[in-house]
Amino acid sequence: MVAAVTGQVTAPSTLLLGRYDACGRLRFIARTAPLSATARREVGGLLYPGDDNHPWGQRRLSAGWGTREAIDHRPVQPDVVVEFAGDTAVDAGRYRHPVRYLRVRDDMSPEQLPPADPRA
């Protein structure tokens, strides 16, 4: 599910994806490659800014594997599920390389997703 974005909430550059673990914590699992203009409009029209209680509001997310640079991100309400394609480079439930956004899954809710790896 989309938990944060880079760029504007209404026209995101990339999506920061998360899933809840078995304990209810929102875990970071992947960052998408830059979105096309069509995808920005499609997803951006469904997102709403996160509130002060968003678990990633004060979280520092790494811009890449092995770097100390942080992602300038904007938390969003984690209620939009998206489908993506990624490679096999997964470490403790996190994709090491950017994933490719495919589509919004409006037929699914975040509660229907399998729990995230607690080590992510």
Backbone bond lengths (Angstrom), bond angles and torsions (degrees), N, CA, C in turn:
res aa  C-N    CA-C-N  psi(-1)  N-CA   C-N-CA  omega(-1)  CA-C   N-CA-C  phi
1 M - - - 1.451 - - 1.517 108.66 -
2 V 1.303 116.33 155.72 1.459 121.17 179.24 1.529 107.76 -79.33
3 A 1.334 116.08 122.52 1.459 120.71 -179.30 1.523 112.22 -114.49
4 A 1.332 116.77 -19.99 1.462 121.55 178.33 1.531 107.30 -161.82
5 V 1.324 115.30 167.12 1.468 120.82 179.13 1.516 109.24 -138.40
6 T 1.332 115.20 161.08 1.455 120.09 163.70 1.518 105.57 -104.15
7 G 1.316 116.17 152.98 1.456 119.29 -175.21 1.519 110.07 83.22
8 Q 1.306 116.34 -153.87 1.462 121.95 -178.40 1.526 110.82 -86.00
9 V 1.314 116.77 145.07 1.464 121.04 177.87 1.523 110.53 -60.35
10 T 1.320 117.38 -38.90 1.467 121.14 -177.46 1.527 113.87 -79.03
11 A 1.337 117.47 -12.28 1.473 122.63 178.01 1.533 107.94 -152.54
12 P 1.331 117.16 70.64 1.473 120.15 -172.69 1.525 113.35 -66.97
13 S 1.328 114.47 146.11 1.471 120.57 175.25 1.520 109.73 -80.17
14 T 1.336 116.51 -47.83 1.461 122.40 175.66 1.518 108.37 -138.10
15 L 1.326 115.45 160.47 1.461 121.83 178.40 1.520 108.62 -109.24
16 L 1.317 116.63 138.59 1.452 122.57 173.55 1.526 105.57 -105.78
17 L 1.314 115.76 116.74 1.456 121.64 -170.56 1.516 111.47 -101.46
18 G 1.312 115.08 146.17 1.456 120.44 179.63 1.506 111.66 -143.10
19 R 1.320 114.31 167.69 1.465 122.63 172.58 1.521 106.61 -143.94
20 Y 1.307 115.21 151.36 1.462 120.10 175.33 1.522 108.89 -78.93
21 D 1.333 115.86 142.62 1.462 119.40 174.04 1.530 108.35 -88.97
22 A 1.315 117.15 -179.28 1.470 121.76 -176.77 1.525 112.14 -63.69
23 C 1.336 117.43 -20.21 1.475 121.44 179.12 1.524 112.43 -94.04
24 G 1.338 117.09 1.96 1.462 120.64 177.79 1.517 114.92 87.93
25 R 1.334 118.76 9.15 1.467 121.70 177.58 1.530 109.46 -86.48
26 L 1.310 116.13 138.02 1.455 121.62 179.02 1.524 108.65 -82.15
27 R 1.337 116.57 114.95 1.461 122.87 -176.34 1.521 110.64 -104.41
28 F 1.326 116.16 138.13 1.457 122.35 175.32 1.521 108.05 -74.73
29 I 1.362 116.98 128.16 1.466 118.67 179.90 1.519 113.72 -119.74
30 A 1.347 118.47 -26.30 1.464 118.89 -176.63 1.519 111.22 -166.89
31 R 1.331 113.05 159.43 1.464 121.48 171.45 1.523 106.38 -123.84
32 T 1.314 116.70 137.21 1.460 119.30 179.50 1.524 110.50 -81.48
33 A 1.311 115.18 159.31 1.460 121.60 166.85 1.536 106.28 -67.15
34 P 1.328 118.23 165.09 1.471 119.69 178.48 1.531 111.68 -53.10
35 L 1.320 115.00 138.56 1.463 121.85 -177.97 1.525 111.11 -82.18
36 S 1.321 115.05 151.02 1.468 120.59 172.90 1.531 108.28 -72.19
37 A 1.317 116.60 164.97 1.470 121.02 178.09 1.525 110.70 -59.63
38 T 1.316 117.29 -38.85 1.466 121.23 179.21 1.523 110.36 -64.52
39 A 1.322 117.27 -45.21 1.468 121.09 179.97 1.528 110.50 -65.74
40 R 1.331 117.49 -37.93 1.479 120.19 177.71 1.525 110.77 -57.75
41 R 1.321 115.76 -45.14 1.467 120.00 -179.98 1.523 110.73 -67.35
42 E 1.331 116.37 -45.42 1.463 121.62 -177.71 1.527 111.92 -59.89
43 V 1.307 116.63 -52.83 1.465 120.67 -177.51 1.520 110.86 -75.28
44 G 1.318 117.25 -43.52 1.463 120.95 -178.32 1.514 113.43 -57.25
45 G 1.315 117.69 -31.23 1.460 121.11 178.87 1.518 113.65 -72.24
46 L 1.325 117.52 -9.97 1.469 121.95 -178.47 1.518 113.85 -107.51
47 L 1.334 117.41 -10.05 1.461 121.36 -172.95 1.518 112.61 -95.14
48 Y 1.337 114.94 148.79 1.459 122.48 176.17 1.523 108.21 -131.44
49 P 1.324 117.44 142.12 1.465 119.50 -179.73 1.529 111.83 -56.55
50 G 1.323 115.32 144.84 1.459 120.60 176.15 1.521 110.26 -71.36
51 D 1.308 116.01 156.08 1.459 119.75 178.79 1.533 109.99 -91.16
52 D 1.324 116.46 -175.64 1.467 121.48 -177.90 1.525 112.97 -64.41
53 N 1.320 117.78 -17.39 1.466 121.38 -178.68 1.527 113.26 -93.49
54 H 1.328 117.81 3.71 1.465 120.42 -179.43 1.532 108.66 -61.15
55 P 1.342 117.82 131.80 1.469 119.70 -176.77 1.528 114.58 -65.23
56 W 1.321 118.36 -16.80 1.460 120.33 178.69 1.525 112.47 -103.28
57 G 1.324 117.23 8.84 1.455 120.84 -177.35 1.519 113.38 -56.70
58 Q 1.310 117.64 -42.25 1.464 122.30 -179.93 1.522 112.05 -110.42
59 R 1.325 116.87 7.80 1.469 120.16 -176.84 1.525 111.24 -79.35
60 R 1.311 115.10 139.59 1.471 121.85 176.35 1.523 107.02 -96.21
61 L 1.325 117.48 115.78 1.460 122.63 179.82 1.522 109.12 -103.61
62 S 1.322 116.64 133.55 1.452 122.23 -178.14 1.524 111.19 -70.38
63 A 1.330 116.53 139.86 1.461 121.92 179.19 1.520 112.35 -74.62
64 G 1.306 117.98 -15.27 1.459 120.51 179.64 1.511 111.12 -175.91
65 W 1.317 115.28 162.55 1.460 120.90 -179.10 1.528 108.97 -63.36
66 G 1.338 116.56 126.36 1.456 121.36 175.88 1.519 114.95 80.86
67 T 1.313 118.61 10.77 1.460 121.38 178.07 1.525 109.93 -115.72
68 R 1.299 115.77 153.26 1.471 120.74 177.02 1.533 111.73 -95.65
69 E 1.313 115.95 -5.16 1.460 120.71 179.37 1.528 109.73 -66.79
70 A 1.328 116.25 137.04 1.466 121.40 -178.94 1.527 110.51 -98.61
71 I 1.321 115.17 152.14 1.458 122.27 175.27 1.526 108.40 -84.35
72 D 1.318 116.78 129.46 1.463 121.09 172.18 1.526 106.39 -80.31
73 H 1.321 116.67 102.01 1.463 120.01 -173.31 1.526 112.35 -123.19
74 R 1.323 114.10 160.74 1.461 122.55 176.69 1.516 108.53 -121.82
75 P 1.336 117.76 114.26 1.468 119.96 177.35 1.531 110.69 -63.13
76 V 1.331 115.54 144.68 1.465 121.92 176.20 1.528 108.23 -126.93
77 Q 1.332 115.52 163.87 1.460 119.63 175.01 1.530 107.89 -60.19
78 P 1.324 118.68 122.55 1.474 120.61 -175.33 1.528 112.51 -81.72
79 D 1.326 115.62 69.48 1.464 119.12 -178.23 1.529 113.94 -130.52
80 V 1.335 117.53 4.33 1.459 121.43 178.46 1.528 108.29 -106.25
81 V 1.326 115.97 119.01 1.467 121.81 179.22 1.521 108.09 -94.84
82 V 1.329 115.84 134.64 1.458 121.03 177.58 1.526 109.74 -127.08
83 E 1.315 114.81 154.99 1.459 121.51 174.63 1.523 107.51 -100.56
84 F 1.330 116.21 141.81 1.451 120.72 179.65 1.518 110.15 -142.29
85 A 1.332 115.38 164.49 1.464 121.90 175.14 1.515 107.52 -118.74
86 G 1.330 115.55 132.22 1.455 120.68 179.06 1.504 110.54 -135.04
87 D 1.314 115.78 167.57 1.463 118.95 178.03 1.534 109.49 -88.36
88 T 1.303 116.32 -170.38 1.473 120.33 -174.97 1.520 113.53 -89.57
89 A 1.324 118.01 2.39 1.460 120.98 179.36 1.530 109.33 -80.39
90 V 1.323 115.27 84.64 1.459 122.65 -179.19 1.518 107.45 -121.70
91 D 1.311 116.65 129.86 1.451 122.06 -179.21 1.524 108.59 -126.00
92 A 1.333 116.24 115.28 1.470 122.21 -179.53 1.528 111.42 52.85
93 G 1.329 116.15 41.00 1.455 120.34 175.96 1.519 115.10 85.63
94 R 1.338 118.56 -0.30 1.469 122.17 179.40 1.517 110.01 -111.05
95 Y 1.331 115.70 134.30 1.454 120.88 176.08 1.524 108.96 -75.34
96 R 1.314 116.49 128.00 1.462 121.11 -176.96 1.520 112.30 -77.80
97 H 1.324 117.93 -26.08 1.463 122.53 -179.30 1.523 109.11 -113.31
98 P 1.331 116.95 156.18 1.467 118.65 176.93 1.532 110.66 -56.99
99 V 1.318 115.24 144.00 1.460 121.84 178.06 1.529 108.40 -100.45
100 R 1.321 116.31 164.80 1.462 121.58 -178.55 1.525 109.39 -104.91
101 Y 1.324 115.77 120.85 1.466 121.89 175.84 1.523 109.00 -64.24
102 L 1.339 116.95 133.62 1.458 121.60 177.78 1.518 112.49 -109.23
103 R 1.337 116.30 -52.17 1.466 118.70 -177.56 1.523 110.54 -170.91
104 V 1.334 115.11 164.17 1.463 121.84 172.53 1.517 107.72 -78.68
105 R 1.316 116.78 139.18 1.465 121.79 177.23 1.530 107.83 -107.99
106 D 1.328 115.42 78.51 1.465 119.46 -179.26 1.522 112.44 -73.69
107 D 1.338 116.54 -3.06 1.458 120.90 175.71 1.529 111.87 -89.43
108 M 1.333 117.79 0.62 1.467 122.10 -177.96 1.520 110.63 -128.46
109 S 1.325 114.47 151.45 1.460 120.71 174.05 1.529 108.60 -113.19
110 P 1.326 118.62 159.38 1.467 120.32 178.41 1.532 113.50 -55.34
111 E 1.311 117.49 -30.48 1.467 121.45 -179.65 1.530 112.27 -67.77
112 Q 1.307 117.45 -19.93 1.461 121.23 -179.57 1.530 113.45 -85.72
113 L 1.328 117.09 -8.48 1.459 120.28 -179.49 1.527 110.54 -78.83
114 P 1.329 117.73 146.52 1.459 118.95 176.01 1.524 110.13 -66.23
115 P 1.325 117.52 152.77 1.463 119.19 -178.88 1.530 112.20 -64.54
116 A 1.316 114.92 149.25 1.458 122.07 177.48 1.521 109.63 -75.48
117 D 1.324 115.08 157.25 1.461 122.01 174.04 1.536 107.51 -65.69
118 P 1.326 119.06 126.05 1.468 120.47 -177.15 1.524 113.52 -65.95
119 R 1.331 117.99 -12.63 1.472 120.50 179.25 1.519 111.99 -84.58
120 A 1.343 117.40 -8.14 1.482 120.72 -176.97 1.511 110.59 -68.94
